[in-house]
Amino acid sequence: MFKLTSLNLNGIRSATSKGVEAWIGKTRPDCICLQEVKAQAVDVRGRFDELAGLKGYFHFAEKKGYSGVAVYTRHLPSDVVVGYGSPAFDAEGRYLELRFDTPRRKLSIISCYFPSGSSGEERQLAKFRFLDEFDPHLARLKQQREFILCGDVNIAHQERDLKNWRSNRKNSGFLPQERAWMTRLLSEAALVDVYRQLQPETTEECYTWWSNRGQAYANNVGWRLDYHVATPPLAALARRESIYTGQRFSDHAPLTIDYEFTL
């Protein structure tokens, strides 16, 4: 089995102080895709080059203390692609693709952090621009390779993907345009929301993010914002999923899926 985890850290230094490295060592994923690393190369060197024996690869944001993604892996990639070719969003450190090519398969594992529009109209418009750019990128990639994209997508796709869907219909993350984009990705691009393939009906059990306001986590007032999105042949190999809520490493929970293949 190939165990693949996705987690928004909300800062690698903060998450490691809360025990995420020990948890990675205990659960032993083959790869873990991380978002919001919030660090620079100088912060990583000598401290976070590896976590629990896994080697790290990074896409840092130009702005200090902002965004950034990583993939830690126990397998040596055949290639590492930093960014997806967007001057604006590559500067924000949002996309890292590790390629594991063999004679039988061209496979990519991607860690991606979609923009949030919750801070205001300017960032919501940036989020829409990202979605417009990213859709054709994934379509082109799908013509060339099998892939699993892991990440904080910052979109709850359906009503069962968040607790208070009625009151959030005009809020970023559950806007009609965002949800329609996700629907098109899964239908026209024929990609697969792997968690929903395995758990098509779950509600409260599916949440991966909780606001730090009020008692959202204690009352499980959550959102499903973290995904594995895969090409159909890889999605067909998914066997088990888990969302770990035993400890809080950040405001997100790790989403792990076991796939029946090896590298």
N, C-alpha and C positions, 0 to 999 in steps of 0.2 A: 504494500500500500504506500501511496505517496500522500503524506500529511501536509496540508497547506493551511496556514493561518493568516488572517488579516487583522490588523489592529491599528487604530489611530491612537498614538501615544500621548498626544497633547504635551509633547516635550520628552525627549529621550532621557534627559537627566532626572526629570520628575518621576517618570515611570520606573526607572531603575531604582530610584530611592524607595519606591513602593513595592519592590519585589518582582518586577516583570522578568528579570534575568533568571531568577531561580525557577519561576514558573515555566519559562521556555526550556530550561534544563530538565525539568520534570516531565513535561509533555512531549518533548523531543520531536518537533516538527521537522520535516525535510527542508521546508522554506517557510519563512515568516515575512510577510509584506507589511511594512510599517508606513504610517502617514503622520504628518505633523511632527517630524523629528525635531524641528526647531533648534537646529545646531548648524555649525559650519565645520569645514574640514579640520580646522585647528582644534575644535572641541572634541572631535571624534578620535583624532590620531592619538594612539597610545592608551585609549580608554574604551572606546566603543568600536574599534576595528572588528572585534568579534564579540558575540554574545552567546554564552553557553556553548561554546565550541563551534558556532556557526560563523562563517565569514560574511562581513557586511559589504554591500555596495550601495552607493548613495547618489541622490540628486539633490543638491543643496539649493535653497533659494538665495538669490543675491542679497536680499534684505535679511539682516541678522534677527534671529529669534522668531522666524516666520516660516511656516509651511515646511517643505522638505520631505522627501520620501526615501525609503530604503528597502532593500531585500537582503535578508540574512539567509544563507543556504549552506547545506553540508555537501552540495554537489558543485563541481567546477563548471561554470557556464562556458559555452563556446563563444559567446559574444555578450557585450553589455551595451545597451542603447540608452543614452541619457537624453531625455526630452523627446518630444514627438514632432519637432519642427516648427513650433510656434514661438516667435521671438518674445511675445508678451508673456505667455504662460510658462514657457520654459524658464524664464527668468524668475518665476515664482517657485520652481522646484516641485513640479507636480507629477512627473512621469518617469518611471524607471522600468526598463524591460530587460530581463535576463533571458538569453536564448540558450536552449539546451538541444542542440541538433545532433541527431544520430542518423545512420543510413535509413532507419525506418520512419523517423518522425522529425519534423521541424516544430519545436515546441517553445513557446514563450510564456514566462511568468511575469506579470506586470503588477507593479504597485503604483496606484494612482490616487491622487487627492483632488477631487473636484472642488471648484470654488464654492464658497458659501455666499449667499446673497442676503444674509440676515442683518448685516450691519447697515444696509441702506440701499437706495436706488442705484447708486453708482456701481456697487459690487454686484447687485442683481443683474444689471445690464452686462457686466463682465462675465457673469456666470452664463448668461444666454449666449454670449460670443464664444465662450469655451465650448458649450454644447454644440454650437453650429460648426466649429472647427473639428471637434473630436469625433463626431459621427462619421464623416468620410474617412478619417484616419483609421478607425476601427474597421470600416468596410474594406479599405484597401488591405489592411493587415490580414483580414480573414481570407482574402484571396490567395495569400502567400503562406500562411502558417496557421497551426493550431495554437490557441492561447487561452490562458485563464487570467482575467483581469481581476485583481483583488483591490478593494479600496473603500474609502469613505466617499460615497457618491453624492452625499448631501441631498438625496431625493428619497422620500418615502413614496413608493410607487402606487400603492393601493390603500384603500381605507383600512384594511386589516393590518397595515404596516405602521400604524401609530395609534396611540391611545385616544387622543382628542382630535379626531379628524375633522369633525364639524366646525370646531372653532379655529382650525388652522388652514382652512381652504384658501385664505388670502395671504398666507404667510409663506416666505421662502422655504423651500424644501417640500412643499405640498401644493405648489401652484399648478393650475391646469396645464400650462405650457411645459413645465418640468415633467409632469407625469406623462404627458403625451409624448415627450421625447423618449422617455423610458419605454413606453409602449412600442414606439416605432423601432427602437433598438432591438427589442426582443421579438418583434414580428417581421418587419421588413429586412432587418439585418440578420434575422434568424440566429440570434445569440440566445443564450440560456441563463436565466437567473437560477443558479444551481441550488441555493437554499430553498427556493420555492418549488423547484422540481422535487426535492426530497420531502419538504414540509409544505404542501400547498394550502393548508387551512389554518395554521397556527396564528394566534393573535398576540396575546401578552408574552408568550414564550419567545417571540421572534425579535424583540427589541434589542438593539445594540448601542443605543445612545440615550442618555438622560440629561436633561438640563441640570445645571448646578443651582438653579433657583428653586426656592421652596423645598418641598420634600419629594421631588420628582422621582429620585431613585428609590427612596423608601416606599413610595406608593406605586412604583413601577409605571409611572407616566412616561413612557418611552417612545422612541422612534426606531424603525429599522432603516439605518442609513448605510450600513456596511454590507458589501456584496462580494460574491464570486460571480463574475459574468464570463461564461466560457463558450467556445465553439462547440457545436453539438457532439462531435465524437468524444471530446474530453468530458463534457457534461454527462454523457452516457456512462462514464466510468465512475461517477460519484457514488459513494456507498453510505457514508455516515456524516452527519453534521453535528456540531455542538457550539453553543454560545456559553462562554465561561463567565459566570457571575459570582464565583466564590470569593474573589478579591477584586478591588477596584484599583486598577493601574492608572486609569484616566477616566474621562467622562464617557468613554466608549468601552465596550466589552469585546474580547477576542472572538472572532468567528473562525472556526476550524472545520474543514471538510476533508475527509479521506477519499482519495481516488485510487482505483484499482489499476495502477500502473507504476512502474519504476523508471528511474533515469539510468 
